[in-house]
Amino acid sequence: MPVPVQQVFSFLNFDPDKDGVPVVPIDETFPEEAANELASLESFNKHLYRPNTYLHKWWARRSGTTFRYILKQLVADPAKRDFYEPGGLEGKIILDPLMGGGTTLHEAVRMGANVIGVDIDPIPVLQVRASLNWIPVEQKIKAFKLFFNALHNVLYSFYQTRCPVCQELSEVQFVLYGLRRRCGCREVLFVDNLVLRENNNKPSIKLCGVCGEVYGTAEVHCNGGHVEAAILTKGQVKCGICYSPFQDILEEPFPQRYRPLVIVGVCPAHSQFFKRLDEDDRERLKYIEMTVRNLHFLELHGFNIPTGPKSDDLHRRNIRSFLELFTPRQLIYLHTAIRLLADFPPDKRLWLSLLISTSLEFNSLLCGYKGVDRRRPGAIRHVFSHHAYSFPYTALENNPVFTGKTSGTLRRLFFDRVARGGRWAMLPTERRIVNGKTIEVKIHGEVDGGQAVISFDMLREGDRRFYVFQGDSRQLPLPDESVDYVVTDPPYYDNVQYSDLSNFFRVWLRLFLPEEADWRYDQYASAVFEGEDSQAGKYAAALAQIWEECARVVKKETGRLVFTFHHFKPEAWAELTISLKRAGFVLLNRYVVLSENPTSVHIRTLKALKHDVILVLRPNSANSERPQWSEPSRIEQMDSYAFSRDCGAALGWFLNAELSEEQIHSKWKNLLVGGGRNNDKASG
Ligand SMILES: C[S@@+](CC[C@H](N)C(=O)[O-])C[C@H]1O[C@@H](n2cnc3c(N)ncnc32)[C@H](O)[C@@H]1O
């Protein structure tokens, strides 16, 4: 449904104090339609919409436009409540105790608030510090050039090959590997596809499965020559000779389970080429393997993969160390980066380290090749394209110091995430839909950055100050009633295993920035359900303590706790209910918006949960009446929007009802597994 212009709600008649009870705009209204329209655009282009927030990988970020809408509904001055008006939160203190990628903080700082951000994991803390800190882009460009040139000088010779036409030394752009597998009679190599590249107006580039040659002619080419092993494509389950199934080779270290098959390079005279490895390339790889054996960090401890819901996928493949997830050449890249980063002053080292760390998503043996399609040359399937580890057939080893700005290279990442992000931060842009067309609107008067402070007291004056620290939000070092609003996006029960997944980056970041964070923090204190039966109740217990702290620090009558949530499991809703009940919150209202991360669900006919519910709560107080919610008899399970709306309304009722925690579990189970009639809010 088209939404012409942002819904400007006129609150000129807005009654800030209804019957003696303070009312905040979001208690009564939220522009769901306008927010959804922008969120659905943003979800495909999150990094383009808010480039300054995407310095480092973090999982399950919510849409920035949704959070801007939420924060705009907290603005007291009606003239500043419009989405495209700058500011509105000057003089306010906003807390996000579970800040993750920092969406709330960035949006609130832009609007002039002073903000507090806390996360138990060091990575979000480092990222938010780096991205909110005000360093002129020109300074960053200068520092990056210095760093890149030093890195390139050390590494370029490891990424060279000869052009198949003129034999001149050329830059490697990336290398494709095949996965070794065995059946009862032989060893073979598996790839996703024997087509390497589709071309416009000329034959595709292909790999011969018999001789291993790379060719670009229409006819099938085979030189009949020796090939180490036949090359098969994924999907072939059994051997055509002995009919036994192909098995993975689990007893060898992970890097040795792959064989390099194709080099893609760029010759200054003959442009891009795909070629089979020659003798020279094999010699270079042997030299790289020898070099890596002498690298100092291989002796360091701390690379062992811990057990965990997602890490166990690595264990199941007999991968025991994070070092195994990289080729020898990628390890040389990391080793060189550690050495060079130490020479940079702390402010520059911070974002440079985050850049190297995030580049690992595109520079690991878990990266796959998705550059076959003519529209996506050189595209990489990065490590966390899903919220889990996946294992490619065609693995892609990228050249991080490639001088072009192709996918996953350091230069590309720097320009996308640092330089463009920094320029955007000086004059943020929003999108507006006019007659079905999207136009860009510059928000003059806003900047996405501020001044770091090191204590709460320093937030009492000034604008756009940020106090960001690593900590467990079950105990917040903040005074009572010191915060205007808590706006957050908590973990959704078991949806994303942040602590477990982020080990992939953490083992390296701790070497880049040893002094900048507490790398030995207790990962199991996080408010996430890791899936073990023995942990039932852990999520409710941790969140309850966090909400209790929020209830303590937020201002009593005017303060609000606003957060987004979705889940299809009754246990998730039951534990969320218990946590809020223990902390004494009541639900004032709920709205439904498109979610950034739809999840497949397994209830009735609902195939995917595409929405988040925005929950607006306040600490229960003797002075105000509880908002009324009718008892739910049924949750709509045919439609994602209605499901989210009903669950939100049901939560409102649960928070008012006198029920034991056992009854809460059983009633939610009944509602989500059983049937009945729709429920709705009785009154707000
Ligand atoms: C859903 S993420 C937040 C996402 C974020 N709002 C964004 O848009 O990117 C939830 C965060 O809560 C953090 N967290 C979990 N338990 C915590 C605790 N006890 N104290 C502080 N942070 C915690 C996790 O590390 C994670 O980064």
The ligand as an SDF file (V2000), in Angstrom:
LIG
                    3D

 27 29  0  0  0  0  0  0  0  0999 V2000
   19.5000   -8.2970   19.6250 C   0  0  0  0  0  0  0  0  0  0  0  0
   21.0760   -7.7740   20.1750 S   0  0  0  0  0  0  0  0  0  0  0  0
   20.7870   -6.1620   20.0470 C   0  0  0  0  0  0  0  0  0  0  0  0
   20.6750   -5.7750   18.6380 C   0  0  0  0  0  0  0  0  0  0  0  0
   20.8300   -4.2850   18.4520 C   0  0  0  0  0  0  0  0  0  0  0  0
   19.7790   -3.5360   19.0660 N   0  0  0  0  0  0  0  0  0  0  0  0
   20.9950   -3.9600   17.0170 C   0  0  0  0  0  0  0  0  0  0  0  0
   20.0930   -3.4450   16.4070 O   0  0  0  0  0  0  0  0  0  0  0  0
   22.0150   -4.3570   16.4840 O   0  0  0  0  0  0  0  0  0  0  0  0
   21.1140   -8.1290   21.8800 C   0  0  0  0  0  0  0  0  0  0  0  0
   22.4340   -7.8760   22.5430 C   0  0  0  0  0  0  0  0  0  0  0  0
   22.2930   -8.1520   23.9240 O   0  0  0  0  0  0  0  0  0  0  0  0
   23.5730   -8.4750   24.4270 C   0  0  0  0  0  0  0  0  0  0  0  0
   23.4260   -9.0690   25.7620 N   0  0  0  0  0  0  0  0  0  0  0  0
   22.9080  -10.2700   26.0870 C   0  0  0  0  0  0  0  0  0  0  0  0
   22.9420  -10.4410   27.4210 N   0  0  0  0  0  0  0  0  0  0  0  0
   23.4580   -9.3220   27.9680 C   0  0  0  0  0  0  0  0  0  0  0  0
   23.7270   -8.8960   29.2990 C   0  0  0  0  0  0  0  0  0  0  0  0
   23.4910   -9.6860   30.3440 N   0  0  0  0  0  0  0  0  0  0  0  0
   24.2470   -7.6750   29.4810 N   0  0  0  0  0  0  0  0  0  0  0  0
   24.5200   -6.8600   28.4240 C   0  0  0  0  0  0  0  0  0  0  0  0
   24.3080   -7.2330   27.1320 N   0  0  0  0  0  0  0  0  0  0  0  0
   23.7760   -8.4400   26.9030 C   0  0  0  0  0  0  0  0  0  0  0  0
   24.1210   -9.4040   23.3480 C   0  0  0  0  0  0  0  0  0  0  0  0
   25.5260   -9.4860   23.4140 O   0  0  0  0  0  0  0  0  0  0  0  0
   23.5910   -8.7460   22.0820 C   0  0  0  0  0  0  0  0  0  0  0  0
   24.5520   -7.9330   21.4880 O   0  0  0  0  0  0  0  0  0  0  0  0
  1  2  1  0
  2  3  1  0
  2 10  1  0
  3  4  1  0
  4  5  1  0
  5  6  1  0
  5  7  1  0
  7  8  2  0
  7  9  1  0
 10 11  1  0
 11 12  1  0
 11 26  1  0
 12 13  1  0
 13 14  1  0
 13 24  1  0
 14 15  1  0
 14 23  1  0
 15 16  2  0
 16 17  1  0
 17 18  1  0
 17 23  2  0
 18 19  1  0
 18 20  2  0
 20 21  1  0
 21 22  2  0
 22 23  1  0
 24 25  1  0
 24 26  1  0
 26 27  1  0
M  CHG  2   2   1   9  -1
M  END
$$$$
